[in-house]
């Protein structure tokens, strides 16, 4: 009889130890359960350096065929936005016309022969970091964002490049933090107000 009771107690202890070990293992890997997301403009270029090197090959006088050979096919390249002369003029409306390059002025003065394209590429990776339970219960959320962004403008007069301009960020590294002392109850007041009104 004693052996049976002793055996049950031993089995119970082993079970408790196993459950504790499983919980510790689960808690150690909790950070992997935090959400991740990414925002990527699909293109053939996978880095800031690649798209900047491609942009640097474009020179005034480049034709549509030249642009297509470099990967900037105005009709087939995904996410390439075409602008008409009016939309292009809006981009420069705050700049005095005498401050604009002569080639750009000439293009804007002949709207029927002038058009432009804007190519805005970005690769942003967002992931939540920190304590899983604080994040899960909405007490403290920390999001790290990394990546790059490149934007360029090409102005074409009679299908030849007459002006180009670029801007961008080679390395984006930001962090956003949210602290809610009431955790999951923090937004309850807003929900109650919405229900009341």
Backbone as CSV, one residue per row, in Angstrom:
resi,resn,N_x,N_y,N_z,CA_x,CA_y,CA_z,C_x,C_y,C_z
1,UNK,0.829,-1.208,0.000,0.000,0.000,0.000,0.863,1.257,0.000
2,UNK,1.902,1.225,0.883,2.790,2.383,0.944,3.485,2.615,-0.381
3,UNK,3.903,1.538,-1.032,4.593,1.668,-2.310,3.696,2.342,-3.341
4,UNK,2.411,1.994,-3.351,1.462,2.585,-4.296,1.319,4.081,-4.092
5,UNK,1.172,4.506,-2.831,1.020,5.933,-2.526,2.304,6.676,-2.879
6,UNK,3.451,6.060,-2.483,4.736,6.686,-2.780,4.930,6.836,-4.285
7,UNK,4.522,5.798,-5.029,4.633,5.855,-6.493,3.775,6.947,-7.084
8,UNK,2.569,7.163,-6.567,1.673,8.222,-7.059,2.251,9.609,-6.775
9,UNK,2.829,9.764,-5.577,3.438,11.054,-5.214,4.625,11.340,-6.125
10,UNK,5.460,10.319,-6.361,6.614,10.476,-7.252,6.154,10.862,-8.660
11,UNK,5.136,10.188,-9.165,4.613,10.480,-10.511,4.086,11.906,-10.582
12,UNK,3.420,12.341,-9.488,2.887,13.702,-9.441,3.999,14.749,-9.489
13,UNK,5.087,14.483,-8.754,6.219,15.412,-8.750,6.862,15.499,-10.129
14,UNK,7.032,14.347,-10.748,7.629,14.323,-12.100,6.738,15.092,-13.068
15,UNK,5.421,14.923,-12.934,4.466,15.632,-13.799,4.568,17.144,-13.629
16,UNK,4.686,17.598,-12.338,4.798,19.032,-12.057,6.085,19.589,-12.653
17,UNK,7.186,18.838,-12.478,8.468,19.277,-13.031,8.380,19.383,-14.555
18,UNK,7.759,18.400,-15.203,7.622,18.418,-16.668,6.779,19.612,-17.128
19,UNK,5.698,19.891,-16.417,4.839,21.028,-16.773,5.619,22.337,-16.623
20,UNK,6.404,22.460,-15.525,7.221,23.670,-15.320,8.244,23.850,-16.431
21,UNK,8.882,22.757,-16.823,9.858,22.833,-17.906,9.201,23.251,-19.219
22,UNK,8.017,22.715,-19.490,7.293,23.092,-20.719,6.922,24.567,-20.701
23,UNK,6.468,25.068,-19.543,6.110,26.484,-19.436,7.321,27.388,-19.631
24,UNK,8.445,27.024,-19.035,9.665,27.823,-19.203,10.110,27.845,-20.652
25,UNK,10.022,26.710,-21.328,10.386,26.642,-22.746,9.466,27.526,-23.570
26,UNK,8.169,27.470,-23.262,7.197,28.279,-24.010,7.442,29.762,-23.796
27,UNK,7.716,30.152,-22.536,7.947,31.571,-22.241,9.217,32.087,-22.896
28,UNK,10.237,31.242,-22.982,11.500,31.664,-23.594,11.317,31.993,-25.062
29,UNK,10.418,31.305,-25.730,10.218,31.530,-27.166,9.080,32.468,-27.481
30,UNK,8.528,33.155,-26.473,7.359,34.014,-26.691,7.634,35.197,-27.601
31,UNK,8.855,35.704,-27.600,9.153,36.872,-28.431,8.943,36.550,-29.914
32,UNK,9.045,35.275,-30.259,8.800,34.887,-31.650,7.325,34.983,-32.018
33,UNK,6.469,35.073,-31.015,5.032,35.158,-31.264,4.563,36.590,-31.522
34,UNK,5.453,37.563,-31.331,5.068,38.957,-31.568,4.861,39.201,-33.060
35,UNK,3.912,40.082,-33.430,3.598,40.321,-34.844,4.755,40.933,-35.631
36,UNK,4.797,40.624,-36.913,5.751,41.205,-37.864,4.976,41.554,-39.122
37,UNK,5.452,42.568,-39.839,4.831,42.909,-41.123,5.882,43.540,-42.023
38,UNK,5.565,43.605,-43.299,6.459,44.289,-44.229,5.635,44.959,-45.320
39,UNK,6.178,46.066,-45.809,5.543,46.807,-46.907,6.592,46.950,-47.998
40,UNK,6.367,46.265,-49.102,7.364,46.202,-50.161,6.718,46.585,-51.483
41,UNK,7.317,47.553,-52.188,6.889,47.866,-53.551,7.605,46.881,-54.468
42,UNK,6.842,46.086,-55.198,7.450,45.058,-56.044,8.241,45.696,-57.183
43,UNK,9.472,45.243,-57.331,10.323,45.737,-58.408,11.492,44.779,-58.589
44,UNK,12.283,45.014,-59.608,13.458,44.176,-59.855,14.643,44.571,-58.985
45,UNK,14.527,45.722,-58.298,15.611,46.197,-57.447,15.305,45.847,-56.001
46,UNK,16.286,45.269,-55.317,16.066,44.802,-53.957,16.840,45.590,-52.905
47,UNK,17.536,46.637,-53.333,18.255,47.464,-52.367,18.303,48.904,-52.867
48,UNK,18.547,49.808,-51.948,18.671,51.221,-52.281,19.810,51.437,-53.275
49,UNK,20.909,50.740,-53.057,22.093,50.894,-53.922,21.795,50.471,-55.358
50,UNK,21.007,49.408,-55.525,20.670,48.923,-56.867,19.837,49.939,-57.639
51,UNK,18.785,50.462,-57.009,17.914,51.404,-57.721,18.645,52.727,-57.960
52,UNK,19.504,53.141,-57.027,20.266,54.380,-57.229,21.251,54.219,-58.382
53,UNK,21.889,53.049,-58.494,22.822,52.798,-59.599,22.085,52.795,-60.937
54,UNK,20.861,52.246,-60.948,20.067,52.248,-62.183,19.670,53.672,-62.557
55,UNK,19.285,54.460,-61.565,18.922,55.860,-61.802,20.110,56.641,-62.368
56,UNK,21.300,56.395,-61.844,22.500,57.121,-62.284,22.834,56.871,-63.758
57,UNK,22.324,55.793,-64.326,22.583,55.492,-65.745,21.711,56.332,-66.676
58,UNK,20.645,56.900,-66.128,19.743,57.723,-66.951,20.383,59.083,-67.167
59,UNK,20.508,59.483,-68.417,21.103,60.781,-68.747,20.141,61.556,-69.635
60,UNK,20.235,62.890,-69.629,19.404,63.669,-70.552,19.607,63.177,-71.982
61,UNK,18.510,63.015,-72.694,18.570,62.498,-74.059,18.233,61.023,-74.140
62,UNK,18.155,60.318,-72.985,17.768,58.905,-73.000,16.379,58.761,-73.605
63,UNK,16.221,57.788,-74.494,14.939,57.562,-75.156,14.101,56.545,-74.374
64,UNK,12.870,56.331,-74.825,12.013,55.332,-74.191,12.643,53.947,-74.268
65,UNK,13.292,53.648,-75.407,13.956,52.355,-75.578,15.124,52.221,-74.599
66,UNK,15.874,53.306,-74.400,16.982,53.291,-73.439,16.457,53.027,-72.025
67,UNK,15.369,53.711,-71.685,14.776,53.543,-70.355,14.304,52.104,-70.149
68,UNK,13.653,51.538,-71.163,13.164,50.159,-71.072,14.319,49.191,-70.880
69,UNK,15.432,49.429,-71.570,16.615,48.559,-71.436,17.203,48.633,-70.023
70,UNK,17.031,49.782,-69.362,17.540,49.954,-67.998,16.560,49.445,-66.947
71,UNK,15.366,49.007,-67.395,14.371,48.485,-66.459,13.231,49.424,-66.158
72,UNK,13.198,50.576,-66.832,12.135,51.559,-66.606,11.225,51.640,-67.823
73,UNK,10.508,50.576,-68.092,9.558,50.561,-69.200,8.297,51.280,-68.741
74,UNK,7.991,52.416,-69.370,6.883,53.253,-68.911,5.529,52.550,-68.979
75,UNK,5.413,51.524,-69.796,4.126,50.843,-69.934,4.067,49.514,-69.178
76,UNK,5.216,48.935,-68.842,5.198,47.602,-68.236,5.753,47.536,-66.818
77,UNK,6.536,48.513,-66.403,7.131,48.458,-65.070,6.053,48.674,-64.005
78,UNK,5.893,47.726,-63.080,4.866,47.887,-62.039,5.143,49.098,-61.165
79,UNK,4.069,49.738,-60.716,4.122,50.846,-59.749,4.792,52.111,-60.272
80,UNK,4.964,52.230,-61.567,5.523,53.449,-62.148,4.340,54.341,-62.545
81,UNK,4.259,55.520,-61.933,3.123,56.418,-62.151,3.428,57.415,-63.263
82,UNK,2.547,57.493,-64.246,2.709,58.442,-65.349,1.943,59.725,-65.039
83,UNK,2.589,60.853,-65.301,1.974,62.164,-65.075,1.832,62.899,-66.397
84,UNK,0.709,63.615,-66.556,0.591,64.475,-67.733,1.197,65.839,-67.407
85,UNK,1.215,66.722,-68.370,1.871,68.028,-68.196,1.231,68.854,-67.081
86,UNK,-0.084,68.751,-66.937,-0.765,69.510,-65.890,-0.350,69.019,-64.504
87,UNK,-0.319,67.690,-64.329,0.101,67.131,-63.042,1.563,67.472,-62.745
88,UNK,2.379,67.496,-63.785,3.782,67.864,-63.616,3.909,69.325,-63.194
89,UNK,3.116,70.196,-63.821,3.162,71.627,-63.478,2.792,71.857,-62.014
90,UNK,1.850,71.063,-61.490,1.439,71.189,-60.084,2.618,70.909,-59.148
91,UNK,3.492,69.973,-59.526,4.650,69.642,-58.695,5.590,70.830,-58.521
92,UNK,5.639,71.706,-59.535,6.588,72.828,-59.512,5.897,74.176,-59.354
93,UNK,4.621,74.186,-58.977,3.880,75.451,-58.927,4.411,76.413,-57.868
94,UNK,5.044,75.891,-56.815,5.567,76.790,-55.778,6.964,77.316,-56.114
95,UNK,7.548,76.831,-57.213,8.876,77.295,-57.621,8.734,78.333,-58.734
96,UNK,9.342,79.502,-58.595,9.261,80.501,-59.676,9.808,79.912,-60.979
97,UNK,9.157,80.217,-62.084,9.546,79.612,-63.363,10.996,79.932,-63.734
98,UNK,11.477,81.119,-63.364,12.864,81.479,-63.710,13.882,80.636,-62.928
99,UNK,13.422,80.005,-61.833,14.332,79.163,-61.037,14.398,77.730,-61.579
100,UNK,13.504,77.399,-62.495,13.493,76.046,-63.066,14.531,75.923,-64.175
101,UNK,15.113,74.732,-64.350,16.049,74.535,-65.462,15.373,74.816,-66.804
102,UNK,16.144,75.318,-67.768,15.587,75.706,-69.075,14.887,74.524,-69.758
103,UNK,15.446,73.323,-69.650,14.851,72.147,-70.289,13.471,71.856,-69.708
104,UNK,13.334,72.015,-68.401,12.041,71.768,-67.755,11.042,72.856,-68.133
105,UNK,11.498,74.099,-68.171,10.617,75.200,-68.594,10.110,74.959,-70.012
106,UNK,11.024,74.566,-70.903,10.643,74.316,-72.294,9.618,73.219,-72.408
107,UNK,9.770,72.181,-71.595,8.817,71.071,-71.619,7.445,71.524,-71.127
108,UNK,7.424,72.278,-70.033,6.155,72.747,-69.473,5.450,73.719,-70.410
109,UNK,6.211,74.423,-71.246,5.611,75.356,-72.206,5.018,74.648,-73.422
110,UNK,5.312,73.349,-73.573,4.740,72.562,-74.675,4.035,71.333,-74.088
111,UNK,2.881,71.537,-73.444,2.216,70.455,-72.718,1.876,69.230,-73.566
112,UNK,1.637,69.428,-74.863,1.297,68.283,-75.713,2.478,67.339,-75.915
113,UNK,3.688,67.851,-75.764,4.883,67.035,-75.994,5.586,66.675,-74.690
114,UNK,4.955,67.027,-73.562,5.611,66.858,-72.260,4.848,65.864,-71.386
115,UNK,5.597,64.966,-70.761,5.019,64.065,-69.765,6.110,63.650,-68.794
116,UNK,5.702,62.992,-67.751,6.676,62.614,-66.721,6.265,61.297,-66.079
117,UNK,7.189,60.723,-65.323,6.853,59.535,-64.544,7.500,59.637,-63.169
118,UNK,6.806,59.086,-62.197,7.284,59.047,-60.819,7.385,57.581,-60.416
119,UNK,8.526,57.247,-59.842,8.752,55.875,-59.396,9.088,55.934,-57.917
120,UNK,8.210,55.383,-57.097,8.369,55.450,-55.642,8.526,54.030,-55.111
121,UNK,9.741,53.658,-54.729,10.018,52.315,-54.228,10.303,52.357,-52.741
122,UNK,9.799,51.341,-52.029,10.149,51.242,-50.620,10.116,49.794,-50.160
123,UNK,10.960,49.511,-49.202,10.980,48.210,-48.530,11.055,48.492,-47.040
124,UNK,9.924,48.285,-46.374,9.842,48.549,-44.939,9.487,47.258,-44.203
125,UNK,10.258,46.949,-43.194,10.020,45.760,-42.376,9.708,46.218,-40.952
126,UNK,8.560,45.789,-40.458,8.108,46.207,-39.138,7.986,44.977,-38.242
127,UNK,8.547,45.066,-37.046,8.403,43.948,-36.110,8.293,44.469,-34.690
128,UNK,7.441,43.821,-33.924,7.277,44.203,-32.539,8.369,43.522,-31.728
129,UNK,8.937,44.257,-30.807,10.014,43.739,-29.963,9.660,43.988,-28.503
130,UNK,10.321,43.268,-27.628,10.110,43.469,-26.203,9.443,42.281,-25.552
131,UNK,8.800,42.556,-24.422,8.176,41.517,-23.613,6.853,41.077,-24.233
132,UNK,6.719,39.775,-24.448,5.510,39.244,-25.090,4.256,39.545,-24.283
133,UNK,4.308,39.311,-22.971,3.094,39.466,-22.161,2.691,40.932,-22.045
134,UNK,3.662,41.832,-21.907,3.338,43.270,-21.854,2.702,43.706,-23.167
135,UNK,3.173,43.156,-24.286,2.614,43.462,-25.595,1.227,42.837,-25.743
136,UNK,1.121,41.570,-25.359,-0.134,40.826,-25.515,-1.277,41.485,-24.757
137,UNK,-0.985,41.956,-23.535,-2.022,42.589,-22.721,-2.066,44.105,-22.906
138,UNK,-1.346,44.612,-23.897,-1.416,46.020,-24.318,-0.885,47.007,-23.275
139,UNK,0.048,46.574,-22.416,0.661,47.497,-21.462,1.795,48.283,-22.111
140,UNK,2.605,47.600,-22.888,3.766,48.243,-23.516,4.029,47.579,-24.863
141,UNK,3.929,48.352,-25.930,4.187,47.837,-27.267,5.293,48.656,-27.915
142,UNK,6.263,47.943,-28.466,7.409,48.593,-29.098,7.567,48.001,-30.491
143,UNK,7.564,48.875,-31.505,7.661,48.416,-32.886,8.908,49.003,-33.537
144,UNK,9.739,48.138,-34.088,10.959,48.568,-34.798,10.712,48.482,-36.293
145,UNK,11.023,49.559,-37.003,10.841,49.601,-38.460,12.195,49.832,-39.111
146,UNK,12.506,49.019,-40.118,13.771,49.185,-40.841,13.504,49.042,-42.334
147,UNK,14.430,49.546,-43.141,14.286,49.425,-44.594,14.867,50.628,-45.316
148,UNK,14.315,50.908,-46.508,14.790,52.028,-47.312,13.665,52.531,-48.217
149,UNK,13.883,53.733,-48.767,12.896,54.317,-49.688,13.619,55.128,-50.748
150,UNK,13.151,55.017,-51.993,13.742,55.762,-53.105,12.609,56.269,-53.998
151,UNK,12.685,57.537,-54.348,11.663,58.136,-55.216,12.362,58.936,-56.294
152,UNK,11.906,58.779,-57.543,12.531,59.541,-58.630,11.470,60.115,-59.556
153,UNK,11.849,61.197,-60.207,10.998,61.863,-61.194,11.782,61.971,-62.494
154,UNK,11.169,61.530,-63.585,11.757,61.698,-64.920,10.799,62.537,-65.750
155,UNK,11.317,63.572,-66.389,10.504,64.420,-67.272,10.946,64.160,-68.700
156,UNK,9.976,63.863,-69.563,10.274,63.555,-70.959,9.630,64.574,-71.890
157,UNK,10.424,65.048,-72.832,9.928,65.946,-73.874,10.116,65.229,-75.204
158,UNK,8.996,65.010,-75.890,9.004,64.233,-77.141,9.722,62.890,-76.931
159,UNK,9.353,62.241,-75.795,9.831,60.891,-75.448,11.345,60.793,-75.243
160,UNK,11.942,61.905,-74.857,13.346,61.885,-74.462,13.492,62.558,-73.097
161,UNK,14.323,61.986,-72.246,14.511,62.526,-70.897,15.193,63.892,-70.986
162,UNK,14.563,64.899,-70.370,15.162,66.234,-70.335,15.485,66.674,-68.911
163,UNK,14.903,65.977,-67.917,15.110,66.374,-66.530,14.898,65.161,-65.639
164,UNK,15.692,65.068,-64.584,15.521,63.973,-63.621,15.818,64.488,-62.221
165,UNK,15.206,63.846,-61.248,15.345,64.273,-59.857,15.069,63.069,-58.966
166,UNK,15.802,62.949,-57.877,15.536,61.850,-56.957,15.607,62.307,-55.514
167,UNK,14.987,61.515,-54.635,15.083,61.715,-53.194,14.927,60.348,-52.545
168,UNK,15.298,60.254,-51.307,15.135,58.956,-50.656,15.882,58.869,-49.347
169,UNK,15.755,57.705,-48.727,16.438,57.399,-47.480,17.085,56.034,-47.634
170,UNK,18.405,55.998,-47.546,19.132,54.741,-47.769,18.938,53.756,-46.625
171,UNK,18.769,54.242,-45.420,18.607,53.344,-44.273,17.588,53.931,-43.306
172,UNK,16.430,53.307,-43.253,15.377,53.724,-42.320,15.494,52.857,-41.073
173,UNK,15.530,53.489,-39.919,15.564,52.757,-38.646,14.801,53.588,-37.620
174,UNK,13.551,53.231,-37.389,12.728,53.970,-36.437,12.154,53.011,-35.396
175,UNK,11.726,53.586,-34.305,11.137,52.786,-33.234,9.932,53.543,-32.672
176,UNK,8.813,52.860,-32.575,7.601,53.484,-32.034,7.206,52.732,-30.764
177,UNK,6.942,53.488,-29.686,6.566,52.873,-28.418,5.202,53.366,-27.970
178,UNK,4.399,52.454,-27.446,3.103,52.800,-26.879,3.061,52.251,-25.456
179,UNK,2.714,53.108,-24.503,2.577,52.662,-23.117,1.146,52.918,-22.665
180,UNK,0.510,51.885,-22.148,-0.860,51.973,-21.668,-0.901,51.455,-20.236
181,UNK,-0.897,52.347,-19.236,-0.872,51.904,-17.840,-2.043,50.992,-17.469
182,UNK,-3.176,51.158,-18.154,-4.347,50.325,-17.849,-4.415,49.066,-18.710
183,UNK,-3.428,48.881,-19.558,-3.376,47.671,-20.384,-4.598,47.506,-21.253
184,UNK,-5.245,46.340,-21.185,-6.400,46.084,-22.062,-7.595,46.979,-21.766
185,UNK,-7.603,47.624,-20.585,-8.719,48.505,-20.230,-8.534,49.918,-20.758
186,UNK,-7.356,50.227,-21.298,-7.010,51.589,-21.711,-8.011,52.158,-22.710
187,UNK,-8.425,51.355,-23.684,-9.328,51.868,-24.727,-10.798,51.669,-24.383
188,UNK,-11.069,51.154,-23.194,-12.473,50.930,-22.817,-13.245,52.231,-22.745
189,UNK,-12.611,53.291,-22.234,-13.287,54.584,-22.143,-13.712,55.099,-23.496
190,UNK,-12.840,54.969,-24.501,-13.192,55.397,-25.860,-14.370,54.600,-26.397
191,UNK,-14.355,53.286,-26.132,-15.452,52.434,-26.634,-16.773,52.811,-25.963
192,UNK,-16.712,53.098,-24.661,-17.937,53.494,-23.945,-18.472,54.815,-24.473
193,UNK,-17.575,55.773,-24.754,-17.999,57.061,-25.308,-18.658,56.881,-26.656
194,UNK,-18.070,56.008,-27.502,-18.654,55.751,-28.831,-20.049,55.133,-28.700
195,UNK,-20.215,54.227,-27.737,-21.521,53.604,-27.528,-22.541,54.609,-27.012
196,UNK,-22.071,55.521,-26.149,-22.971,56.509,-25.557,-23.444,57.528,-26.576
197,UNK,-22.569,57.859,-27.535,-22.941,58.872,-28.522,-23.137,58.209,-29.852
